Amino acid sequence: MSGVQQQVRQFYDQVGWQQLDEGYFQNAHYEDLRPVSAEYIHRCHLRLLRHLKPDGKYFLDAGSGPIQYNEYLAYSNGYAYRVCVDLSIVALQQARQRIGTHGLFVVADVAHLPFRNDVFEGVVSLHTFHHLPLEEHQRAYRELYRVMGRNSTAVVVNGWDTPPLTRILESPLNIRRWIRKTYRALKTKLGLLSQSTVEPKATFVHKNTAHHLKKMLSDEMQVAIFCWRSVSVRFLRTYIHRGLGGRWLLKALFWLEEKNPRFFGENGQYPLIVITKNKPAA
């Protein structure tokens, strides 16, 4: 196991997949769980169902975590087994509590899957590939493609590295972010901020760009990029509030994403990447 893999596993075993009092995992801090955003987040989660086969025998969840949100359960409802793969044993233990005998649980690296070719009729990977070194991204996509069944699809959700819409929408926030970071660092250095209030260090993240992804995969597999969600959690928490018509703004945003899924998929924060594996020509 590489140093990056060990770091990612340690973070999620010790921090990310620890349950909080409110019934969520620590990793939920990276999502907007406020009621004002709930409908929008829910509808974005369900976008995956449009691109997955509704039923089959084996469904692969590559980097499953604990199957963190209820919407995730719907992806494998029509399958006999959901095969959960993760580096974190803690994650797989939590996933087993959620789905019981519907699940099969495997400790493995998504870039080195221990399965034979063409076995899974449905595949998802959610917010996982950014924990791989950039040179491993291509191998991970190849592995998903290898284990996919013929005439099936895989859906990958991840975040882009500073996409155009994020740079535009969040540019006013960068100065405030820098000031807050500098202020916290100074208080910590002076001993004015207790260690218990310092946020835990995040784990390894290396995100891709739409341009690089298309260049990397276009000659190897059929790939289409749609919108999963065009705005970041940082954007939602800053600009979307109940008293300022937040729910209606998100309804309008969802409508725009639906009308222009490829534009928002390539230029927004979170793409929905669909890989198709067709049957070979007769």
DOMARBA-625037 format. One line per 10 residues: number of its first residue (from 1); their letters; for each residue x, y, z of N, C-alpha, C. Coordinates in Angstrom, 1 decimal. Layout:
BEGIN
NUM) a) X/Y/Z/X/Y/Z/X/Y/Z ~ ...
***
This chain:
BEGIN
1) msgvqqqvrq) 0.8/-1.2/0.0/0.0/0.0/0.0/0.9/1.2/0.0 ~ 0.6/2.2/-0.9/1.4/3.4/-1.0/1.1/4.3/0.2 ~ 2.0/5.3/0.3/1.9/6.3/1.4/0.6/7.1/1.3 ~ 0.2/7.4/0.1/-1.1/8.1/-0.1/-2.3/7.3/0.3 ~ -2.3/6.0/0.0/-3.4/5.1/0.4/-3.4/5.0/1.9 ~ -2.3/4.9/2.5/-2.2/4.8/4.0/-2.8/6.1/4.6 ~ -2.4/7.2/4.1/-2.9/8.5/4.6/-4.4/8.6/4.5 ~ -5.0/8.2/3.3/-6.4/8.3/3.1/-7.1/7.3/4.0 ~ -6.6/6.1/4.1/-7.3/5.1/5.0/-7.3/5.6/6.5 ~ -6.1/6.1/6.9/-6.0/6.6/8.3/-7.0/7.7/8.6
11) fydqvgwqql) -7.1/8.6/7.6/-8.0/9.8/7.8/-9.4/9.3/8.0 ~ -9.9/8.4/7.1/-11.3/8.0/7.2/-11.6/7.1/8.3 ~ -10.6/6.2/8.7/-10.8/5.3/9.8/-10.9/6.1/11.1 ~ -10.0/7.2/11.2/-9.9/7.9/12.5/-10.7/9.2/12.6 ~ -11.1/9.7/11.4/-11.8/11.0/11.4/-13.1/11.0/10.5 ~ -12.9/10.8/9.2/-14.0/11.0/8.3/-15.2/10.1/8.5 ~ -15.0/8.9/8.9/-16.2/8.0/9.1/-16.5/7.8/10.6 ~ -16.2/8.7/11.4/-16.6/8.7/12.8/-18.0/9.3/12.9 ~ -18.9/8.6/13.6/-20.3/9.1/13.7/-20.4/10.3/14.7 ~ -21.2/11.3/14.3/-21.4/12.4/15.2/-22.8/12.2/15.9
21) degyfqnahy) -23.0/13.0/16.9/-24.2/12.9/17.8/-25.5/13.1/17.0 ~ -25.5/13.9/15.9/-26.7/14.1/15.1/-27.0/13.1/14.1 ~ -26.2/11.9/14.2/-26.5/10.8/13.3/-25.8/10.8/12.0 ~ -24.9/11.9/11.7/-24.1/11.9/10.5/-22.7/11.6/10.8 ~ -21.9/11.4/9.8/-20.5/11.2/9.9/-19.8/12.5/9.8 ~ -18.5/12.5/10.4/-17.7/13.7/10.3/-17.6/14.2/8.9 ~ -17.5/13.3/8.0/-17.3/13.7/6.6/-18.5/14.6/6.0 ~ -19.6/14.5/6.7/-20.8/15.3/6.3/-20.5/16.8/6.5 ~ -19.5/17.2/7.2/-19.1/18.6/7.3/-18.8/19.2/5.9 ~ -18.5/18.3/4.9/-18.2/18.8/3.6/-19.4/18.8/2.7
31) edlrpvsaey) -20.6/18.7/3.2/-21.9/18.8/2.5/-22.7/19.9/3.2 ~ -23.6/20.4/2.4/-24.6/21.4/3.0/-25.9/20.7/3.4 ~ -26.1/20.5/4.7/-27.2/19.7/5.1/-28.3/20.6/5.7 ~ -28.3/21.8/5.4/-29.3/22.7/5.9/-30.7/22.5/5.2 ~ -31.8/22.7/5.9/-33.1/22.5/5.2/-33.3/23.3/3.9 ~ -32.7/24.5/3.9/-32.9/25.3/2.7/-32.3/24.7/1.4 ~ -31.3/23.9/1.6/-30.7/23.2/0.5/-31.1/21.8/0.2 ~ -31.9/21.3/1.1/-32.2/19.8/1.1/-32.8/19.3/-0.2 ~ -33.8/20.0/-0.7/-34.5/19.6/-1.9/-33.5/19.6/-3.1 ~ -32.7/20.6/-3.2/-31.7/20.7/-4.3/-30.7/19.5/-4.2
41) ihrchlrllr) -30.2/19.3/-3.0/-29.2/18.2/-2.8/-29.8/16.9/-3.2 ~ -31.0/16.7/-2.7/-31.7/15.4/-2.9/-31.9/15.1/-4.4 ~ -32.3/16.1/-5.2/-32.6/16.0/-6.6/-31.3/15.7/-7.4 ~ -30.2/16.4/-6.9/-28.9/16.1/-7.5/-28.4/14.7/-7.3 ~ -28.6/14.2/-6.1/-28.3/12.8/-5.8/-29.0/11.8/-6.7 ~ -30.2/12.1/-7.0/-31.0/11.2/-7.8/-30.8/11.2/-9.3 ~ -30.0/12.2/-9.7/-29.6/12.3/-11.2/-28.9/11.0/-11.7 ~ -28.2/10.3/-10.8/-27.5/9.1/-11.2/-28.4/8.1/-11.7 ~ -29.6/8.0/-11.2/-30.5/6.9/-11.6/-30.9/6.9/-13.1 ~ -30.7/8.1/-13.7/-31.0/8.2/-15.2/-30.0/7.5/-16.0
51) hlkpdgkyfl) -28.9/7.2/-15.5/-27.8/6.7/-16.3/-27.4/5.3/-15.9 ~ -28.0/4.7/-14.9/-27.7/3.3/-14.4/-28.8/2.3/-14.9 ~ -28.4/1.1/-15.2/-29.3/0.1/-15.4/-30.1/-0.1/-14.1 ~ -31.5/-0.3/-14.2/-32.3/-0.4/-13.0/-32.1/-1.7/-12.2 ~ -31.6/-2.7/-12.9/-31.6/-4.0/-12.2/-30.4/-4.9/-12.7 ~ -30.1/-5.9/-12.0/-29.1/-6.8/-12.4/-28.7/-7.7/-11.2 ~ -27.5/-8.4/-11.3/-27.1/-9.2/-10.2/-26.1/-8.5/-9.3 ~ -25.0/-8.0/-9.9/-23.9/-7.3/-9.2/-23.8/-5.8/-9.5 ~ -23.8/-5.1/-8.4/-23.7/-3.6/-8.5/-22.4/-3.2/-7.8 ~ -21.5/-2.5/-8.4/-20.3/-2.1/-7.8/-20.3/-0.7/-7.3
61) dagsgpiqyn) -20.0/-0.5/-6.0/-19.9/0.8/-5.4/-18.4/1.0/-5.1 ~ -17.6/1.7/-5.9/-16.2/1.8/-5.8/-15.8/3.0/-5.0 ~ -15.3/2.7/-3.8/-15.1/3.8/-2.8/-16.4/4.1/-2.1 ~ -17.1/3.1/-1.6/-18.4/3.2/-1.1/-18.6/4.1/0.2 ~ -17.5/4.1/1.0/-17.7/4.7/2.3/-18.7/3.9/3.1 ~ -19.5/4.6/4.0/-20.5/3.9/4.7/-21.9/3.9/4.0 ~ -21.9/4.3/2.7/-23.1/4.6/2.0/-23.9/5.7/2.8 ~ -23.2/6.8/2.7/-23.5/7.9/3.7/-24.9/8.5/3.7 ~ -25.5/8.6/2.5/-26.8/9.3/2.4/-27.9/8.3/1.9 ~ -29.1/8.6/2.3/-30.2/7.7/2.0/-30.4/7.5/0.5
71) eylaysngya) -30.2/8.6/-0.3/-30.4/8.5/-1.7/-29.5/7.5/-2.3 ~ -28.3/7.3/-1.7/-27.3/6.3/-2.3/-27.9/4.9/-2.3 ~ -28.8/4.6/-1.4/-29.4/3.3/-1.3/-30.2/2.9/-2.6 ~ -30.8/3.9/-3.2/-31.6/3.7/-4.4/-30.9/3.2/-5.6 ~ -29.6/3.4/-5.6/-28.8/3.1/-6.8/-28.8/1.5/-7.1 ~ -28.8/0.8/-6.0/-28.7/-0.7/-6.1/-30.0/-1.4/-5.8 ~ -31.1/-0.7/-5.6/-32.3/-1.4/-5.2/-32.7/-2.5/-6.1 ~ -32.5/-2.5/-7.4/-32.9/-3.5/-8.3/-31.9/-4.6/-8.5 ~ -30.8/-4.6/-7.7/-29.7/-5.6/-7.9/-29.8/-6.6/-6.8 ~ -29.3/-7.8/-7.1/-29.2/-8.8/-6.0/-28.2/-8.5/-5.0
81) yrvcvdlsiv) -27.0/-7.9/-5.4/-25.9/-7.6/-4.5/-25.3/-6.3/-4.8 ~ -25.0/-5.5/-3.8/-24.2/-4.3/-3.9/-22.8/-4.6/-3.3 ~ -21.8/-4.6/-4.2/-20.4/-4.9/-3.8/-19.7/-3.6/-3.4 ~ -19.5/-3.4/-2.1/-18.9/-2.2/-1.6/-17.4/-2.4/-1.5 ~ -16.6/-1.5/-2.1/-15.2/-1.5/-2.1/-14.7/-0.3/-1.5 ~ -13.8/-0.4/-0.5/-13.2/0.8/0.2/-11.9/0.4/0.8 ~ -11.0/1.4/1.0/-9.8/1.1/1.8/-10.1/1.1/3.3 ~ -11.1/1.8/3.7/-11.4/1.9/5.1/-12.3/0.8/5.6 ~ -11.8/0.0/6.6/-12.5/-1.0/7.2/-13.7/-0.4/8.0 ~ -13.5/0.7/8.6/-14.5/1.4/9.4/-15.7/1.7/8.5
91) alqqarqrig) -15.4/2.2/7.3/-16.5/2.5/6.3/-17.3/1.3/5.9 ~ -16.6/0.1/5.7/-17.3/-1.1/5.3/-18.1/-1.7/6.4 ~ -17.6/-1.5/7.6/-18.4/-2.0/8.8/-19.7/-1.2/8.9 ~ -19.6/0.1/8.7/-20.8/1.0/8.7/-21.8/0.6/7.6 ~ -21.2/0.4/6.4/-22.0/0.0/5.2/-22.8/-1.3/5.5 ~ -22.1/-2.2/6.1/-22.7/-3.5/6.4/-23.9/-3.3/7.3 ~ -23.8/-2.4/8.3/-24.9/-2.1/9.2/-26.1/-1.6/8.4 ~ -25.8/-0.8/7.3/-26.9/-0.2/6.6/-27.6/-1.2/5.6 ~ -26.9/-2.0/5.0/-27.5/-2.9/3.9/-27.4/-4.4/4.2 ~ -26.8/-4.8/5.2/-26.8/-6.2/5.6/-26.5/-7.2/4.5
101) thglfvvadv) -27.3/-8.2/4.3/-27.1/-9.2/3.4/-27.2/-8.8/1.9 ~ -27.7/-7.6/1.7/-27.7/-7.0/0.3/-26.3/-6.7/-0.2 ~ -25.3/-6.6/0.8/-24.0/-6.1/0.5/-23.0/-7.2/0.5 ~ -21.9/-7.1/-0.3/-20.7/-7.8/-0.2/-19.6/-6.8/0.0 ~ -18.6/-7.0/0.9/-17.7/-5.9/1.3/-16.3/-6.4/1.1 ~ -15.5/-5.5/0.4/-14.2/-5.8/0.0/-13.2/-4.7/0.3 ~ -12.2/-4.9/1.0/-11.1/-3.9/1.3/-10.2/-4.0/0.1 ~ -10.2/-2.9/-0.7/-9.4/-2.8/-1.9/-9.2/-1.4/-2.4 ~ -8.3/-1.2/-3.3/-8.0/0.1/-3.9/-8.8/0.2/-5.2 ~ -9.5/1.3/-5.5/-10.3/1.4/-6.7/-9.5/1.4/-7.9
111) ahlpfrndvf) -8.2/1.7/-7.8/-7.3/1.6/-9.0/-6.7/0.3/-9.2 ~ -7.0/-0.7/-8.4/-6.5/-2.1/-8.5/-7.7/-3.0/-8.0 ~ -8.7/-3.1/-8.8/-9.9/-3.9/-8.4/-9.7/-5.4/-8.5 ~ -10.0/-6.2/-7.5/-9.7/-7.6/-7.5/-10.9/-8.4/-8.1 ~ -11.4/-8.0/-9.2/-12.5/-8.7/-9.8/-12.2/-9.0/-11.3 ~ -12.9/-10.0/-11.8/-12.7/-10.4/-13.2/-13.4/-9.4/-14.1 ~ -13.1/-9.6/-15.4/-13.6/-8.7/-16.4/-15.1/-8.8/-16.5 ~ -15.8/-7.7/-16.9/-17.2/-7.7/-17.4/-18.2/-8.3/-16.4 ~ -18.0/-8.1/-15.1/-18.9/-8.8/-14.1/-20.0/-7.9/-13.5 ~ -19.9/-6.6/-13.6/-20.8/-5.7/-12.9/-21.8/-5.1/-13.9
121) egvvslhtfh) -23.1/-5.1/-13.7/-24.1/-4.6/-14.5/-24.4/-3.1/-14.2 ~ -23.9/-2.7/-13.1/-24.0/-1.3/-12.7/-22.8/-0.9/-11.8 ~ -22.3/0.4/-12.0/-21.1/0.8/-11.3/-21.3/2.3/-10.9 ~ -21.0/2.6/-9.7/-20.9/4.0/-9.3/-19.6/4.2/-8.5 ~ -19.0/5.4/-8.6/-17.9/5.8/-7.7/-18.2/7.3/-7.4 ~ -18.4/7.6/-6.1/-18.8/8.9/-5.6/-17.7/9.5/-4.8 ~ -17.2/10.6/-5.3/-16.2/11.5/-4.5/-15.1/10.6/-4.0 ~ -14.5/9.8/-4.9/-13.4/8.9/-4.5/-12.1/9.2/-5.3 ~ -12.2/9.4/-6.6/-11.0/9.5/-7.4/-10.1/10.6/-7.1 ~ -10.6/11.7/-6.4/-9.8/12.8/-6.1/-8.8/12.4/-4.9
131) hlpleehqra) -9.0/11.2/-4.3/-8.1/10.8/-3.3/-6.9/10.0/-3.9 ~ -6.9/9.9/-5.2/-5.8/9.2/-5.9/-4.8/10.2/-6.4 ~ -3.5/9.8/-6.4/-2.5/10.7/-7.2/-3.0/10.8/-8.6 ~ -2.7/11.9/-9.2/-3.1/12.2/-10.6/-2.7/11.1/-11.6 ~ -1.6/10.5/-11.4/-1.1/9.5/-12.3/-1.9/8.2/-12.1 ~ -2.7/8.1/-11.1/-3.5/6.9/-10.8/-5.0/7.1/-11.4 ~ -5.4/8.3/-11.7/-6.7/8.5/-12.2/-7.1/7.7/-13.4 ~ -6.2/7.7/-14.4/-6.4/6.9/-15.6/-6.6/5.5/-15.3 ~ -5.7/4.9/-14.5/-5.8/3.5/-14.1/-7.1/3.2/-13.5 ~ -7.6/4.1/-12.6/-8.9/3.8/-11.9/-10.1/3.8/-12.9
141) yrelyrvmgr) -10.1/4.7/-13.9/-11.1/4.7/-14.9/-11.0/3.4/-15.7 ~ -9.8/3.0/-16.0/-9.6/1.8/-16.8/-10.1/0.5/-16.0 ~ -9.9/0.6/-14.7/-10.4/-0.5/-13.9/-11.9/-0.6/-13.8 ~ -12.6/0.5/-13.7/-14.0/0.5/-13.8/-14.5/0.0/-15.1 ~ -13.9/0.4/-16.2/-14.3/0.0/-17.5/-14.0/-1.5/-17.7 ~ -12.9/-2.0/-17.1/-12.6/-3.4/-17.3/-13.7/-4.3/-16.6 ~ -14.1/-4.0/-15.4/-15.0/-4.8/-14.7/-16.5/-4.6/-15.0 ~ -16.8/-3.5/-15.8/-18.2/-3.3/-16.2/-18.6/-4.4/-17.2 ~ -19.9/-4.8/-17.1/-20.4/-5.8/-18.0/-20.7/-5.1/-19.4 ~ -20.8/-5.9/-20.4/-21.1/-5.4/-21.7/-22.5/-4.8/-21.7
151) nstavvvngw) -22.6/-3.7/-22.5/-23.9/-3.0/-22.6/-24.3/-2.5/-21.2 ~ -23.4/-1.9/-20.5/-23.7/-1.4/-19.1/-23.0/0.0/-19.0 ~ -23.3/0.7/-17.9/-22.8/2.0/-17.7/-22.2/2.1/-16.3 ~ -21.2/3.0/-16.2/-20.7/3.4/-14.9/-20.8/4.9/-14.7 ~ -21.1/5.3/-13.5/-21.3/6.8/-13.2/-20.2/7.2/-12.1 ~ -19.4/8.2/-12.5/-18.4/8.7/-11.5/-18.8/10.1/-11.2 ~ -18.9/10.4/-9.9/-19.1/11.8/-9.4/-17.9/12.2/-8.7 ~ -17.4/13.4/-9.1/-16.2/13.9/-8.4/-16.2/15.4/-8.6 ~ -15.2/16.1/-8.1/-15.2/17.6/-8.2/-14.0/18.0/-9.2 ~ -14.3/19.0/-10.0/-13.2/19.5/-10.8/-12.2/20.4/-10.0
161) dtppltrile) -11.1/20.6/-10.5/-10.1/21.5/-9.9/-10.4/22.9/-10.4 ~ -10.9/23.8/-9.6/-11.2/25.2/-9.9/-11.8/25.4/-11.3 ~ -13.0/24.9/-11.5/-13.7/25.1/-12.8/-14.1/26.5/-13.0 ~ -14.4/26.9/-14.3/-14.7/28.3/-14.6/-15.8/28.9/-13.7 ~ -16.9/28.2/-13.6/-18.0/28.8/-12.8/-17.7/29.0/-11.4 ~ -16.9/28.1/-10.8/-16.5/28.3/-9.4/-15.5/29.5/-9.3 ~ -14.6/29.6/-10.2/-13.7/30.8/-10.1/-14.5/32.1/-10.2 ~ -15.5/32.1/-11.0/-16.3/33.4/-11.2/-17.2/33.6/-9.9 ~ -17.9/32.6/-9.5/-18.9/32.8/-8.4/-18.2/33.0/-7.1 ~ -17.1/32.4/-6.9/-16.4/32.4/-5.6/-15.3/33.4/-5.5
171) splnirrwir) -15.0/34.1/-6.5/-13.9/35.1/-6.5/-14.0/36.1/-5.4 ~ -15.2/36.6/-5.0/-15.3/37.6/-3.9/-15.0/37.0/-2.6 ~ -15.1/35.6/-2.5/-14.9/35.0/-1.2/-13.4/34.7/-0.9 ~ -12.6/34.8/-1.9/-11.2/34.4/-1.7/-10.5/35.3/-0.7 ~ -10.7/36.6/-0.8/-10.1/37.5/0.2/-10.5/37.2/1.6 ~ -11.8/37.0/1.8/-12.3/36.7/3.1/-11.7/35.4/3.6 ~ -11.6/34.4/2.7/-11.0/33.1/3.1/-9.6/33.3/3.6 ~ -8.8/34.1/2.8/-7.4/34.3/3.2/-7.3/35.0/4.5 ~ -8.1/36.0/4.8/-8.1/36.7/6.0/-8.4/35.8/7.2 ~ -9.4/35.0/7.1/-9.8/34.0/8.1/-8.7/33.0/8.4
181) ktyralktkl) -8.1/32.5/7.3/-7.1/31.5/7.5/-5.9/32.1/8.2 ~ -5.5/33.3/7.8/-4.4/34.0/8.4/-4.6/34.3/9.9 ~ -5.9/34.7/10.2/-6.3/35.1/11.5/-6.2/33.8/12.4 ~ -6.7/32.7/11.9/-6.7/31.5/12.7/-5.3/31.0/12.9 ~ -4.5/31.1/11.9/-3.1/30.6/12.0/-2.3/31.5/13.1 ~ -2.6/32.8/13.1/-1.9/33.7/14.0/-2.4/33.3/15.4 ~ -3.7/33.1/15.6/-4.2/32.8/17.0/-3.6/31.5/17.5 ~ -3.5/30.5/16.6/-3.0/29.2/17.0/-1.5/29.4/17.4 ~ -0.8/30.1/16.6/0.7/30.3/16.9/0.9/31.0/18.2 ~ 0.0/31.9/18.5/0.1/32.7/19.8/-0.5/31.9/21.0
191) gllsqstvep) -1.1/30.8/20.7/-1.7/30.0/21.8/-3.0/30.5/22.2 ~ -3.7/31.3/21.4/-5.0/31.9/21.7/-6.1/31.0/21.2 ~ -5.8/30.0/20.4/-6.8/29.1/19.9/-6.5/27.7/20.4 ~ -7.3/27.1/21.2/-7.0/25.8/21.8/-7.0/24.7/20.7 ~ -6.3/23.6/20.9/-6.1/22.6/19.9/-7.4/21.9/19.6 ~ -8.3/21.9/20.6/-9.6/21.3/20.3/-10.5/22.0/19.3 ~ -10.2/23.3/19.1/-11.0/24.1/18.2/-10.4/24.1/16.8 ~ -9.2/23.5/16.6/-8.5/23.5/15.3/-9.1/22.4/14.5 ~ -9.6/22.7/13.3/-10.2/21.6/12.5/-9.2/20.5/12.1 ~ -9.6/19.3/12.1/-8.7/18.2/11.8/-8.2/18.4/10.3
201) katfvhknta) -6.9/18.0/10.2/-6.3/18.1/8.9/-7.0/17.2/7.9 ~ -7.3/17.7/6.7/-7.9/16.9/5.7/-6.9/16.0/5.0 ~ -7.4/15.0/4.3/-6.5/14.0/3.7/-6.1/14.4/2.3 ~ -5.4/13.6/1.6/-4.9/13.9/0.3/-6.0/14.1/-0.8 ~ -5.9/15.1/-1.5/-6.9/15.4/-2.6/-6.2/16.0/-3.8 ~ -6.4/15.4/-5.0/-5.9/15.9/-6.2/-7.0/15.8/-7.3 ~ -7.6/16.9/-7.7/-8.7/16.9/-8.6/-8.2/17.1/-10.0 ~ -9.1/16.6/-10.9/-8.8/16.7/-12.4/-9.5/17.9/-13.0 ~ -9.3/18.1/-14.3/-10.0/19.1/-15.0/-10.8/18.4/-16.2 ~ -11.8/19.1/-16.6/-12.6/18.5/-17.7/-11.8/18.3/-19.0
211) hhlkkmlsde) -10.9/19.3/-19.3/-10.1/19.2/-20.5/-9.1/18.0/-20.4 ~ -8.5/17.8/-19.2/-7.5/16.7/-19.0/-8.2/15.4/-19.1 ~ -9.4/15.3/-18.4/-10.1/14.0/-18.4/-10.5/13.6/-19.8 ~ -11.1/14.5/-20.6/-11.5/14.1/-21.9/-10.2/13.7/-22.8 ~ -9.2/14.4/-22.6/-7.9/14.0/-23.3/-7.4/12.7/-22.9 ~ -7.5/12.4/-21.6/-7.0/11.1/-21.0/-7.8/9.9/-21.5 ~ -9.2/10.1/-21.6/-10.0/8.9/-21.8/-10.6/8.8/-23.1 ~ -10.6/9.8/-24.0/-11.4/9.8/-25.2/-11.0/8.7/-26.2 ~ -9.8/8.3/-26.2/-9.3/7.2/-27.1/-9.6/5.8/-26.5 ~ -10.0/5.7/-25.3/-10.1/4.4/-24.6/-11.5/3.9/-24.3
221) mqvaifcwrs) -12.4/4.9/-24.1/-13.8/4.5/-23.7/-14.8/5.6/-24.1 ~ -16.0/5.3/-24.1/-17.1/6.2/-24.5/-17.4/7.0/-23.2 ~ -17.2/8.3/-23.2/-17.4/9.1/-22.0/-18.3/10.3/-22.3 ~ -19.3/10.5/-21.4/-20.1/11.7/-21.5/-20.1/12.4/-20.2 ~ -20.1/13.8/-20.2/-20.0/14.6/-19.0/-21.3/15.4/-18.9 ~ -22.0/15.1/-17.8/-23.2/15.9/-17.5/-23.1/16.6/-16.1 ~ -24.1/17.3/-15.7/-24.0/18.0/-14.4/-24.6/17.2/-13.3 ~ -23.8/17.0/-12.3/-24.3/16.4/-11.0/-24.8/17.6/-10.1 ~ -23.9/18.6/-9.9/-24.2/19.8/-9.2/-23.2/20.8/-9.6 ~ -23.7/22.0/-9.9/-22.8/23.0/-10.5/-22.1/23.9/-9.5
231) vsvrflrtyi) -22.6/23.9/-8.2/-22.0/24.8/-7.2/-21.5/24.1/-6.1 ~ -20.5/24.7/-5.4/-19.9/24.1/-4.3/-20.6/24.3/-3.0 ~ -20.2/23.5/-2.0/-20.8/23.7/-0.6/-20.5/25.1/-0.1 ~ -19.3/25.6/-0.4/-18.9/26.9/0.0/-19.9/28.0/-0.6 ~ -20.2/27.8/-1.9/-21.2/28.7/-2.5/-22.5/28.7/-1.8 ~ -23.0/27.4/-1.6/-24.3/27.3/-1.0/-24.4/27.9/0.4 ~ -23.4/27.7/1.2/-23.4/28.2/2.6/-23.3/29.7/2.6 ~ -22.7/30.3/1.6/-22.5/31.7/1.6/-23.7/32.5/1.1 ~ -24.2/32.0/0.0/-25.2/32.7/-0.8/-26.7/32.2/-0.6 ~ -26.9/31.0/-0.2/-28.2/30.4/-0.1/-28.7/30.4/1.3
241) hrglggrwll) -29.8/31.2/1.5/-30.4/31.3/2.9/-31.9/31.4/2.8 ~ -32.5/30.9/3.8/-34.0/30.8/3.7/-34.6/32.2/3.6 ~ -34.2/33.1/4.4/-34.8/34.5/4.3/-34.5/35.3/3.1 ~ -33.6/34.8/2.2/-33.3/35.5/1.0/-33.8/34.7/-0.2 ~ -34.8/33.9/0.0/-35.3/33.1/-1.2/-34.4/32.0/-1.7 ~ -33.7/31.4/-0.7/-32.7/30.4/-1.1/-33.3/29.2/-1.8 ~ -34.4/28.7/-1.4/-35.0/27.5/-2.0/-35.4/27.8/-3.5 ~ -35.9/29.0/-3.7/-36.4/29.4/-5.1/-35.2/29.6/-6.0 ~ -34.1/30.1/-5.4/-32.9/30.3/-6.2/-32.3/28.9/-6.6 ~ -32.4/28.0/-5.7/-31.9/26.6/-6.0/-32.8/25.9/-7.0
251) kalfwleekn) -34.1/26.2/-6.9/-35.0/25.6/-8.0/-34.7/26.1/-9.3 ~ -34.4/27.4/-9.4/-34.0/28.0/-10.7/-32.7/27.5/-11.2 ~ -31.7/27.3/-10.3/-30.4/26.7/-10.6/-30.6/25.3/-11.2 ~ -31.4/24.5/-10.5/-31.6/23.1/-10.9/-32.2/23.1/-12.3 ~ -33.2/24.0/-12.6/-33.8/24.1/-13.9/-32.7/24.5/-15.0 ~ -31.8/25.4/-14.7/-30.8/25.8/-15.6/-29.9/24.6/-15.9 ~ -29.5/23.8/-14.8/-28.7/22.7/-15.0/-29.3/21.6/-15.9 ~ -30.6/21.4/-15.7/-31.4/20.5/-16.5/-31.4/20.9/-18.0 ~ -31.5/22.2/-18.2/-31.6/22.7/-19.6/-30.2/22.6/-20.3 ~ -29.1/22.7/-19.5/-27.8/22.8/-20.1/-26.8/21.8/-19.3
261) prffgengqy) -27.1/20.5/-19.3/-26.4/19.6/-18.4/-24.9/19.5/-18.8 ~ -24.6/19.5/-20.1/-23.2/19.4/-20.5/-22.4/20.6/-20.2 ~ -23.0/21.8/-20.4/-22.3/23.0/-20.1/-22.0/23.1/-18.6 ~ -23.0/22.9/-17.7/-22.7/22.9/-16.3/-21.9/21.7/-15.8 ~ -22.0/20.6/-16.5/-21.1/19.5/-16.1/-19.7/19.8/-16.3 ~ -19.3/20.4/-17.4/-17.9/20.7/-17.7/-17.4/22.0/-17.0 ~ -18.3/22.9/-16.7/-17.8/24.2/-16.2/-18.2/24.4/-14.7 ~ -19.1/23.6/-14.2/-19.5/23.7/-12.8/-18.6/22.9/-11.9 ~ -19.0/22.8/-10.6/-18.1/22.2/-9.7/-18.0/20.7/-9.7 ~ -19.2/20.0/-9.8/-19.3/18.6/-9.7/-19.9/17.9/-11.0
271) plivitknkp) -19.1/17.3/-11.8/-19.6/16.6/-12.9/-20.1/15.2/-12.6 ~ -21.0/14.8/-13.5/-21.5/13.4/-13.5/-21.0/12.8/-14.8 ~ -20.0/11.9/-14.6/-19.2/11.3/-15.7/-19.8/9.9/-16.0 ~ -20.3/9.8/-17.2/-21.0/8.5/-17.6/-20.1/7.7/-18.6 ~ -19.7/6.5/-18.2/-18.9/5.7/-19.1/-19.8/4.5/-19.6 ~ -19.8/4.3/-20.9/-20.6/3.3/-21.5/-19.7/2.2/-22.1 ~ -20.1/1.0/-21.9/-19.4/-0.1/-22.4/-20.3/-1.0/-23.3 ~ -20.3/-0.8/-24.6/-21.2/-1.5/-25.5/-20.7/-2.9/-25.8 ~ -21.6/-3.7/-26.3/-21.3/-5.0/-26.7/-20.4/-4.9/-28.0 ~ -19.5/-5.8/-28.1/-18.6/-5.8/-29.3/-19.5/-6.0/-30.6
281) aa) -19.1/-5.4/-31.7/-19.8/-5.6/-32.9/-19.8/-7.1/-33.4 ~ -20.9/-7.6/-33.9/-20.9/-9.0/-34.4/-20.0/-9.2/-35.5
***
